[in-house]
């Protein structure tokens, strides 16, 4: 019992429930290893007793938890209202431009506070309450007017922000922590919208250098917004990758989530490009880039990220020799000042990786510590390379801004939807620069389930919840701020990770992992706060097994979910396809995703035969094909019954249109079209469970015959336009904004 109690105090699960009627115990060795990664010694019974006594003593004497969340217009957390009368609250307000920060002081005068109904009403209309949605925010959240404790009369609410709070109670007891003041909900998309979902690297144009880039993104947004009435374009994470031979092509295993990868730059769009004096060298590079694109578009080659980057790197080295104009120099300096130490660390890691390789664990011992004297000396010798990588981050940031501006100028209601990966590569820049924030010897994954009996290990080190809280969530806030700067919305991969993550100790199978909880209230508050500041919507990928209460908490805070047609069934009742009116409103509805078969492949069963060829099936091929065909046939029959498939079940293209007609019958606020579906592409961009058996993350968008299609050809494709006719305005569709 001692180990279980100690684990509970530190948010470590000693059992988990893969289904409502099943409980699986976690091995004690796993619990001990995870506690050790959190800085808690549980190696022996004596160590457990000592650590437990210390933890329980700290809990009894603690005036406040490490982080307090105040949602504007809602009751205060119990930890604040329960403070002894006469307690002084000293709040250092978040103000990046002030040193020292401004402060405010609040006195807790009495234990039984009262507040007028008018006061409660006033609070529900404070700045940050999105467009009068205070009543919605109160649903299920215990807001004012719902019978929850009233706001104390002595309380003066600080402005929105992440503040430092120090309290001193009568008798000398004191405590310090983080106070997050956040609006009750993230911004909503301004109107019901549809748009494309695309892996940017896969979308080549006539101007691409072997893979899709930010110029292509801007052009796709401008065209689809103006010509098709699209409201958004959702793309894969553009996080900085770990360089290698070859570079890991997965956008979900980056070196840094804070900074973008310059491989996405449109080199010709850099203002200094036109002033490069060595035109012959640039012309040679452009010819090589054209040849590289030709191999992908016309000769069956895969997208070669390393070859693309080598050409762009050489071109950018030439561009960098062009002096910045005074205005550009000032803008660059502003960017450096705004990014601060985080950019310095990222650029230094990039410079050191050029010399010592891309895994900092293998660097000379002195360089493994970003704050060591050896690292400082190395930086002094690499100032030119550090500046180069800072410059690349700035240039990429500028083109990200241009892409979002192009989307909004085209009339898009949302614009570019960026994607946040679950974690980072253990050898990359973030893991090096933020070593204290990561749990050493641990990896994030997923427990065994019906789809994967062995569980999953994603090879990504998790953040330590205790260190995040102690830092006022600084790494998380900086990451969100960077991603949201040029986003109309942000998609969060595996959004359940805001609540808990499956930790796998190094050297053990995923079946021997356990859940570690985050302070979900704090994680959500920081997310909602940063989204509010950016004016951006938020959506979470919440597919698969979801802990009870998670979706409800996300909805309460305005975070949209993700609903995929093939998975939406009445699981609690008949098991049949879920009627469109029963779908949730607060979601992105789509037919498929980058990790799932394309719609054409699902309709034909091609995805089953592909997995059979790669040895990924767990049942005989004929059984898998029969089960898959039954599922598809049931859906098509349902669509026919709704009058959504006038073309007939034998018409593949008509079936693709039918599933999208169905999505528009639902109340979903956002409807996504997987761009390859618009062309009949049968190949998945990623096939989970494979590494080198399948060309994950390296395929260009193609047509039904597998021929790559450029952005220019795509814009003129009759099949695409026939599909997008489905999205033309129709009076009988539900409008969730009414």
N, C-alpha and C positions, 0 to 999 in steps of 0.2 A: 504493500500500500504506500510505503514511503516514496518509492520511485514514481508511482502513478501520480501521487499528490505533487511531487516536485515537477514532473512533466506538465501537469495541468497549470501550475503557476507560471510556467514559461511558454504556454501555448503549444505544447507538443502532445500529439494524440498518442494514446496507448492502444487504441483500437480504431477501426473504421468500418463503415457500413456501405458496401457496394450496392446493396439494395435494402429495401425497408425491413425485410425479415432476416437479414444476414449480418452478423457482426464478426469481423476478423481481428484477432489480437495482433498487435505489433510486437515483434521480437524484442526482448529486453535489450539485447545488444544494439539494436537500431536506436532505441530510445536513449541509451547511454551515449552513443556516437553523436546523435543530433544535439543532445544537451551540451556535449563537449564543444561542438561547433558554435554554440551560443555562449560559450565561456562558463559553463556550469559543470562542475566536477561531480560525476555520479559513478565513478569507476568502481567504487567499493561500497559496501553497506555503510561503513563509517563516513565516507565522503557524502553519501546520500543524506545521512542524518545531519551532517554539518551544513550542507547546502540547503536542505529543507528548512532547518532552523533559521538560517540567515534570510531565506526568502520569506518565510512567514513573519519573521520579526519586521522586515522591511514593509511588508504588506500592512501589518497592524499599525505601524507608526506613520505610514504615508498619509499626508493630508490630501494629496492630489495624485491622480494617475499621471504617467509621463506626458500624455497629450489629452487636452480637452477640446471638444468641438462645440461651437455655438453656431447653430443654423439661424440665420436672421428670420425673425417672425415666429420662432418656435420656442418652447420652454427651454430653460437652461438645463444643462446636465445636472444630475443629482449631486455630483461631487462639488459643484459650486453652491447650490442652494443649501447643502448640508454643512457648509463651513460655520464654525462657531461665531456667534455675535462678536463684533469688534475686530474681526479679521481684516487685515489690510491687504488689498490686491494691488500690486505694482506691475503695470503692463508696459513693456518696452515695445513700441509699435514698429511694425515692419515699414521701413522707409529706406530703400537702398541708397538714396542720395544723401542721407543724414548721418553724421558721425559726431557725437553719439546720437542714437535714434531718439525720436520724441517719446515721451512717457505720459501715461495717465495713471491716476490712482483712484481706486474705488474702495469704499469702506462698507463691509458687510455689517449692517446695523442691527438686524434682528432676525431671529430664526424662523418666524412665521410671516413671510412676505405676502404682500397683496398688490394687486395691480388692477387698475380699472379696465372695464371692457373697452373703453375708448382707447386706452393705451395699447391693449392687445391688437385692436384694429389698426392703430397707427403703425405698429411694428410689422404687420403683415404687408405693408406697402413701403417698406424700406428699400433703398437702392439695392439692386441685385435680385429682387423678387421679380422673376422674368414675366413681364407683361401682365401683371395682375393674376398670376397663377398660384397665389398663396393658398387658395382653397384646395387646389390639387396637391400641393406640397403637404397639406395637413393630413391627407388620406393615409391612414395607417401609420402616421408618424407622430401622433400625439401632439399636434399643434395646438396653438391657443384656441380656445373655444371648443375643445373636444373633451374636456373634463380632466386634462392633464394639469399638473401643478402650474400655477401662474408665474409670470416673470416677477422677480422681487422688485419692490419699489426702489431699493438702493442701487440696483444695477444700471450702469451706464454702458451701453454697448460700444465697444471699439469699432473702428472702421473694418471693412473686409480686409483680410490679410492673415499672415502667419506670424504671430507675435510671441514674445517671451513673457511668461507670467511668473511672478514671484509672490508668494503669500506668506504672511506672518500672522499667526494666531496669538491670542492672549496666552501668556504663559511661556512664550518664546518658541513654540513650535513653528517651523517654517518649511517651505517646499518650493520647488521651481519646476517649470515644465513649459510645454508649448501650448499656446492657445490659437486654435484655428477658427476664424470667423468667416463663414462661407454663406453664400446665398442658398436657398433651399433646393434649387434645381439647376442643372446645367441648361444652357440655352436649347430651345427646340429648333429643329429645321424650320425656316420661316414658312414653308408651304409643302404640301405633298409633292414629292419629286421622284423622278426616275433617272437613272444614269448607268454608265458602263462601269464594270469591274474589270480591271486589266492589270497584268503584270507588266510594268513599264518596259523592262528590258526586252520583252517579247514583241513589242510594237515598233518595228523598224519603218523608217520613211526613206525617201530618196536622199535625204540629207544626213541620215544616221551614219555613225562610224562603227557599224557592226552590231549595234544593239540600240534599243530605244533610249531616248534621252529626254532631258527637261524641255528641250525645244519641241519634241514630239508630243509631250504632255500638254504643253500650252496650245499646240495646234489641234490636238484631239479635243481639248476642252472648248476651244473657240468654235470649232466646226460643229461638234455635237450640241453645244448650247444654242448656237444660232440656227442650224439647219434642222435639228431634231427636237428642240425644246428640252434637252436634257438639263437636269438640275445639279448634277454632280458627276465627278469621275473618281472612283475609288482605286487606289493603286497599292502595290506592295510596299513594305518598308524600304525606305531609301537610306537606311543606316549605313555608316561606314563599315566596310568589310575588313576582315583580316587578310592582308596580302599573303599569298603563298604560291606554291608551284605544284598543282594549280590552286588558285584561290577557291575557297568554299563558295559555291554559287548561291547557296541558300540565303535569302534575305532575312531569314529568321534566326541566324546565328552570327550576329555582327560583332565587330570589334568595339563599336560604340553606338549606343542608341541616341546619344546626345547630339552627335554631329552627322551630317549627311556625307555620302560618298561622292567624291568629285568625278567618278567614272560616269556619272549621269549628266555632266556638263555638256552643253552644246558649245563646242569650242569657238566656232565662228561668231557666236553671239556675245562673247566677251568683248567689251568696248576696245580694249587694247589690241585685239587681234588684227584689226585693219592697219595698225601702225607698225607691225613687225617688219623689220628691214630685210630679213633673210626670206624673201618670198619663195625662192626656189626650194628651200627646205620645207616650208609649209605646203607647197604644191606637191612635193614628193609624199609627204605624210597624208595629204588628202587623197592622193591616188591609191596609196596603200589601204586607206580606210574604205575607199570605194571597192577595192578588190576584196577586202574582208567582208563587206556587206554582200557582195555578189556571191561569195561562197555560201553564205547563209540563205540568201533568197533564191538562188538558182542552182546550187550544186549540192544541196543536201547537208551542208555542214551545220554543226551546232553553234550556238552563240558562244563565243570565246571571250569571256570577260577579261582575261589576262592580256590577250592580244589587243583588245580594244583599249585597255588602260595604258599599255605600253605606247601606243600611238598618241593617245591624248596627253600622256605625261610629257612626251617629247615636245608636242606642240605647245603645251602650257609652260614648259621651261623657256621656250622662245618668247611667248607672250609676256612672261614675267620680266623680261629684259626691257620692256617698254615702260618708261616712267609713268606713274600715275599723274593725272592732272591734279591741280590743287583741290578741286571739289571731290574727286575720287579718293585722293589721299585722306581727306578729312573724313569721308564716309568709312574708309577702311579703319582709321583710328577709332572712330566711334564704335565700330563693330568689335574691335579688339577690347576696348574698355568695357563694353556691355557683356562680353563673354567671359572675361576675366581669367581666373586660374584654371577653370575647366578647359578652355581652349588651349591655354599654355600646355597643360598636361597632355591633351590629346595630340597636339602638334609635336610635342617632344617625343611621345611614344612612337609616332609615325617616323620621326627622324632616327630614333634609336633602332627601330625595326629595320630600317634600310641598312644599318651597319651590322646588327647582331641577330637578325631574324625576327619573325613575327610572334614568337612565344616568349614572353618576358621571364618565364620560369627558367629558361635556358640561358639568360643573359649573365654576364659577370655579376657576382653576388652584390656588389655595391650598387649596381644599376637597378636591382629589383625593387629598391625602395625609392619612390618618386621624390622623397624629401631628403635623401642622403647627400653628403658632400660630394661623393663620386658622381651622382646624377647631376648636381649643380655644375661640376666641372665639365661633364660631358655636354651639357646644354650650352655652356659658353663656347665650346668648340663646334657646335652645330647650329649656331644662331641663324645662318643663312637657310638651312634646311627647315628649321622650325618656322621661320617666316614664310617659306614656300608653302608649308602645309596650313598655316594660318590663312594665307592668301587663298588657297583652294577652298577652304571652308567658307570664306567670305563670298567668293565668286558663286559657289553653289547655293548659298543662302540667297543671293541676289536673284538667281534664276528660279529658285523656288517661289520667291515673291512674284516674279513676272508670270509664272504659270497660274498662280491664284488670281492675279490681276486680270489675266486673259480670260479666265473662267468667269469672273464676275462681270467683266465688260461684255461677255457674250450673253449675259442675262441669266446665268446660273444662280439659283437661289442659295446653293451651298458652296459649290466650287470643288476644290480638290479635297478628297478625303484621304488623309494620311493614315498610316498603319504603324502601331507600336508593337514590336516583338516582345515575347515573354521575358527574354533575358539576353545575355551577351556571352561571347566566347570567353572561356577562362583564361586564354592567353592574350586577350586583346587589351585595348587602351583603357576601357572603363574598369576592367578587373584589376589593371595595374594601378591606375590613379586612385581608385576608391577601395583599396584592399581592405580597410577596416570595415567597410560596409557590407562585404560579402562573407558568406559562411564558407570557410575553407574546408575542403574535403567533402563537399556536398554538391549534388546536382539536382536540378529540377526535372520532374517527369510526371508520370501518371500511374495510378495503381492498376492492377489487373481489372479487366472488365469483360463484358460479353464479346467485344470486338478484338481484344488483345489479352489473351490469358497470361502473357508474360509481363504485362505492364510495359511502361516506356521510360527510358532515360534519355533526356534531351541534351545532356552534356552542358547545361547552362548553370553556373553557380547562382544560388539565390541570395537576395539581400537579407541581411539580418534584421528582423523587425525591431529588436531593441536598439540597434545602432541607428536605424532610420529615425526612430522616435527621439532619441537623444540629440540628433542633429536637426530636429525640427523639420524632418523630411526634406532636407536640402537637396540630396541627389535626385530624388523623385520630382521635386518642384522644378529643378533646373531642366531635367529631361522633358517634362511636360511643356514647360515654357518654350523650349526650343522647337518642339514638334508642332505646337499650336500657333507659332508665330505667323505661318503662312498657310494655315489650314482652314477650310470651311467646316470641317468636322474631323474627328479623330476616331479611328477604329482601334480597339484594344484587343489584341489577340489573347485568348484564354482569360477573359475578364474575371473569371472566378479566382484568379490569382491575387486579386485585391483582397480577398477574404482568407484564403489559405492556399498553400502550395504543397505538393508532394515532394518531399526531400528524400533523395537516395544517397546513402553513405557511399563514399568512394570504394570500389572493389566489391560491392554487393549488387545483387540483381534488383531490378525495380520492384519485385515482389516483396523485398525486405525494406521498403521505405516507410515513411509515415507522413502525416499531415502536420504542418506547422502553420499556425494562424497568424495573420496580420491584424492590426487594429483597423478593421474594415471601415469603421466610422471615420477615422482620420484619413485613411487612403482615399475614401470617397470625397471627403470634404476638400482635400487638396486638389483632387481632380476637378471637382465642380468649381472651385474657386478659380483655378487657372483657365478652365474652359470659359467661365464667365468673363474673365479679363480679356480673353481673345475673341469673345463673341462667337465661339465655335460649338457645334453640337458634338455629342459623344455617343458612340455606339460600342457595344461589347460583343465579342464572339463568345456566346454562351451555349454552344452546342455540346452534346454529350451529357455526362452525369453532372448534375448541378445540385449543390447542397441546398436543402430546404431553406427558404427565406432569402436566398441570394437574388433571385429575379425580382422579388417584391422590393427588396432594398434598392436595387438598381432603378426600377421604375419610379420609386418614390423620389429618387434624386435626379430624374430626367435622363438617365442613361438608357439609350435604346438597346434592344437585344438583336439577335440575328435568327431569322427563321428560314430554313431551307425546305422547299416544298416536299421532297421525298421523305423527310423525317417528321412532317406534321400530320400526325394521326391522333385519333381519339384514344390515347393509350390507357386512359382511366375507364373507358367504356367499351365500345364496340371494336376498337382497333382499326376501324376504317379511316380513310382519308378525312382529315378535319375539314369541316365545312368552312368556306371562306369567311363567313360572318363571325366565326368563332376564333379566328386568328387574332393575335394581339395587335393593338394599334401601334404601340411603341416599339417598333422594330424596323430593321432592314430586311425585307423579304426578297428572296432570290431562289433560283432553281438549283444552282450549284455554286461551288467555290473552287479555289485553286487546289485544294486537297481532295476534291471529289471528281468523279467522271464528268466529262462534258455531257450535255443533254443528248446529243446525237449518239454518243457511245452508250449511254444508259438505255436509250430506246432500242438500240440494235443488239445489246448484250456484248458489244465489243470490249467493254471494260472487264467483263468476267474472263473472257478468253485471254486478254492481256495478262491479268493476274495469274491465270493458269500457266501461261508460258514462262512466267517468272517464278513459279513455285510458291505463290503466296496464298493459295486457297487452302482452307482447312477441311473441305469436303470434296468428294469427287466432282469433276467438271459438270457432269450431267445434272447432279443435284443442285449445284450452284446456279446453273443456267435456268433450271426449272423454277427455282425459288425467285430468281431475279425477274424472270418473265412474268410470273404470277403477280409480283408487286407492281411491275410496270403496267400490265394489263388491267389491274384493278384501278389504278390511277386514270388510265386512258378511258376506261368505261365510265368512271365518275365524271370526267371532264365532258364526255359525250352527253351524259345525262343532264348536265348543266347547260348544254347547247354551246359549249365553248370549242367544239372540234367539228366544225362543219365540213372540213376537208376529209374527214374519215380517218380511222386509226391506222390505215396503211400508208398515210402520207407523212413521212418523217418531218419535213419542213413545217407542215401544218400542225403536227404535234408540238413542235418547238414553240410555235405561235400560241397554241392552246394553253400550255403551261404558264405562259406569260399573261395571257388573258385572265387566267385564274388568279394570278397574283394581284392583278388590278381589281378583282372582285373583293379582295381582302381590305381591311381598313389600314394596312401598314403604311406608315408615314413615308417610307422610302422603299423603292423597288429597284433592285439591281439586276442588270443584264450582264452576264458573263460574256465579255466581248467575243471570245472564240465561238460561243453558241450562235452568234449572229451570222457566222460564216459556215457553220456545220463542222467545225474542227472536232475530230474524234479523240484527240490525244490529251491526257491530263498534263498540266504543267508540273505537278508533283505527285508522285505515287508513294504515299507513306509506307514505310517498311522496306524501302529500297535505298541503296546508296549508288553503287556504280552499275547496278543491273539495268537502270533506267536513267535517261538523260534529264533528271529533275532540274528545273529552273534554267534550262538552256534551249528551250524550243521557241521558235518564232510563231506568232499567230499564223494559222494556216486555214485553208478551205477544206471542204469535205473530202477532197482527194489527197490532202496532206501537202499541198503546194503553199509555201509561205505567201502571205499577202501583206503588201506595204500599206501604210496609212493612206496613201493616195488612192490605191486600188480599193481599199476597204470603204472609203468615203463614197465610192461610186458603185459598190457591190449591190446588185439587185436584191440578192437574198437578205442582206442586212436591212435594206429599205423596206422590204415586205414585212420583216419582223417589226421594225420600228413603227409601222403604220398602226400596230396594235395600241401604241401609246398616244395616239392622237386623242384630243379631248373628247370625252363622252359624258353626257349629262347624268347617266344613271350610276356612275361610280360613287362609292362612299367617299365623303370628304371629312376627314377627322378634324379639320380646322373649324368646322361649323359647330 
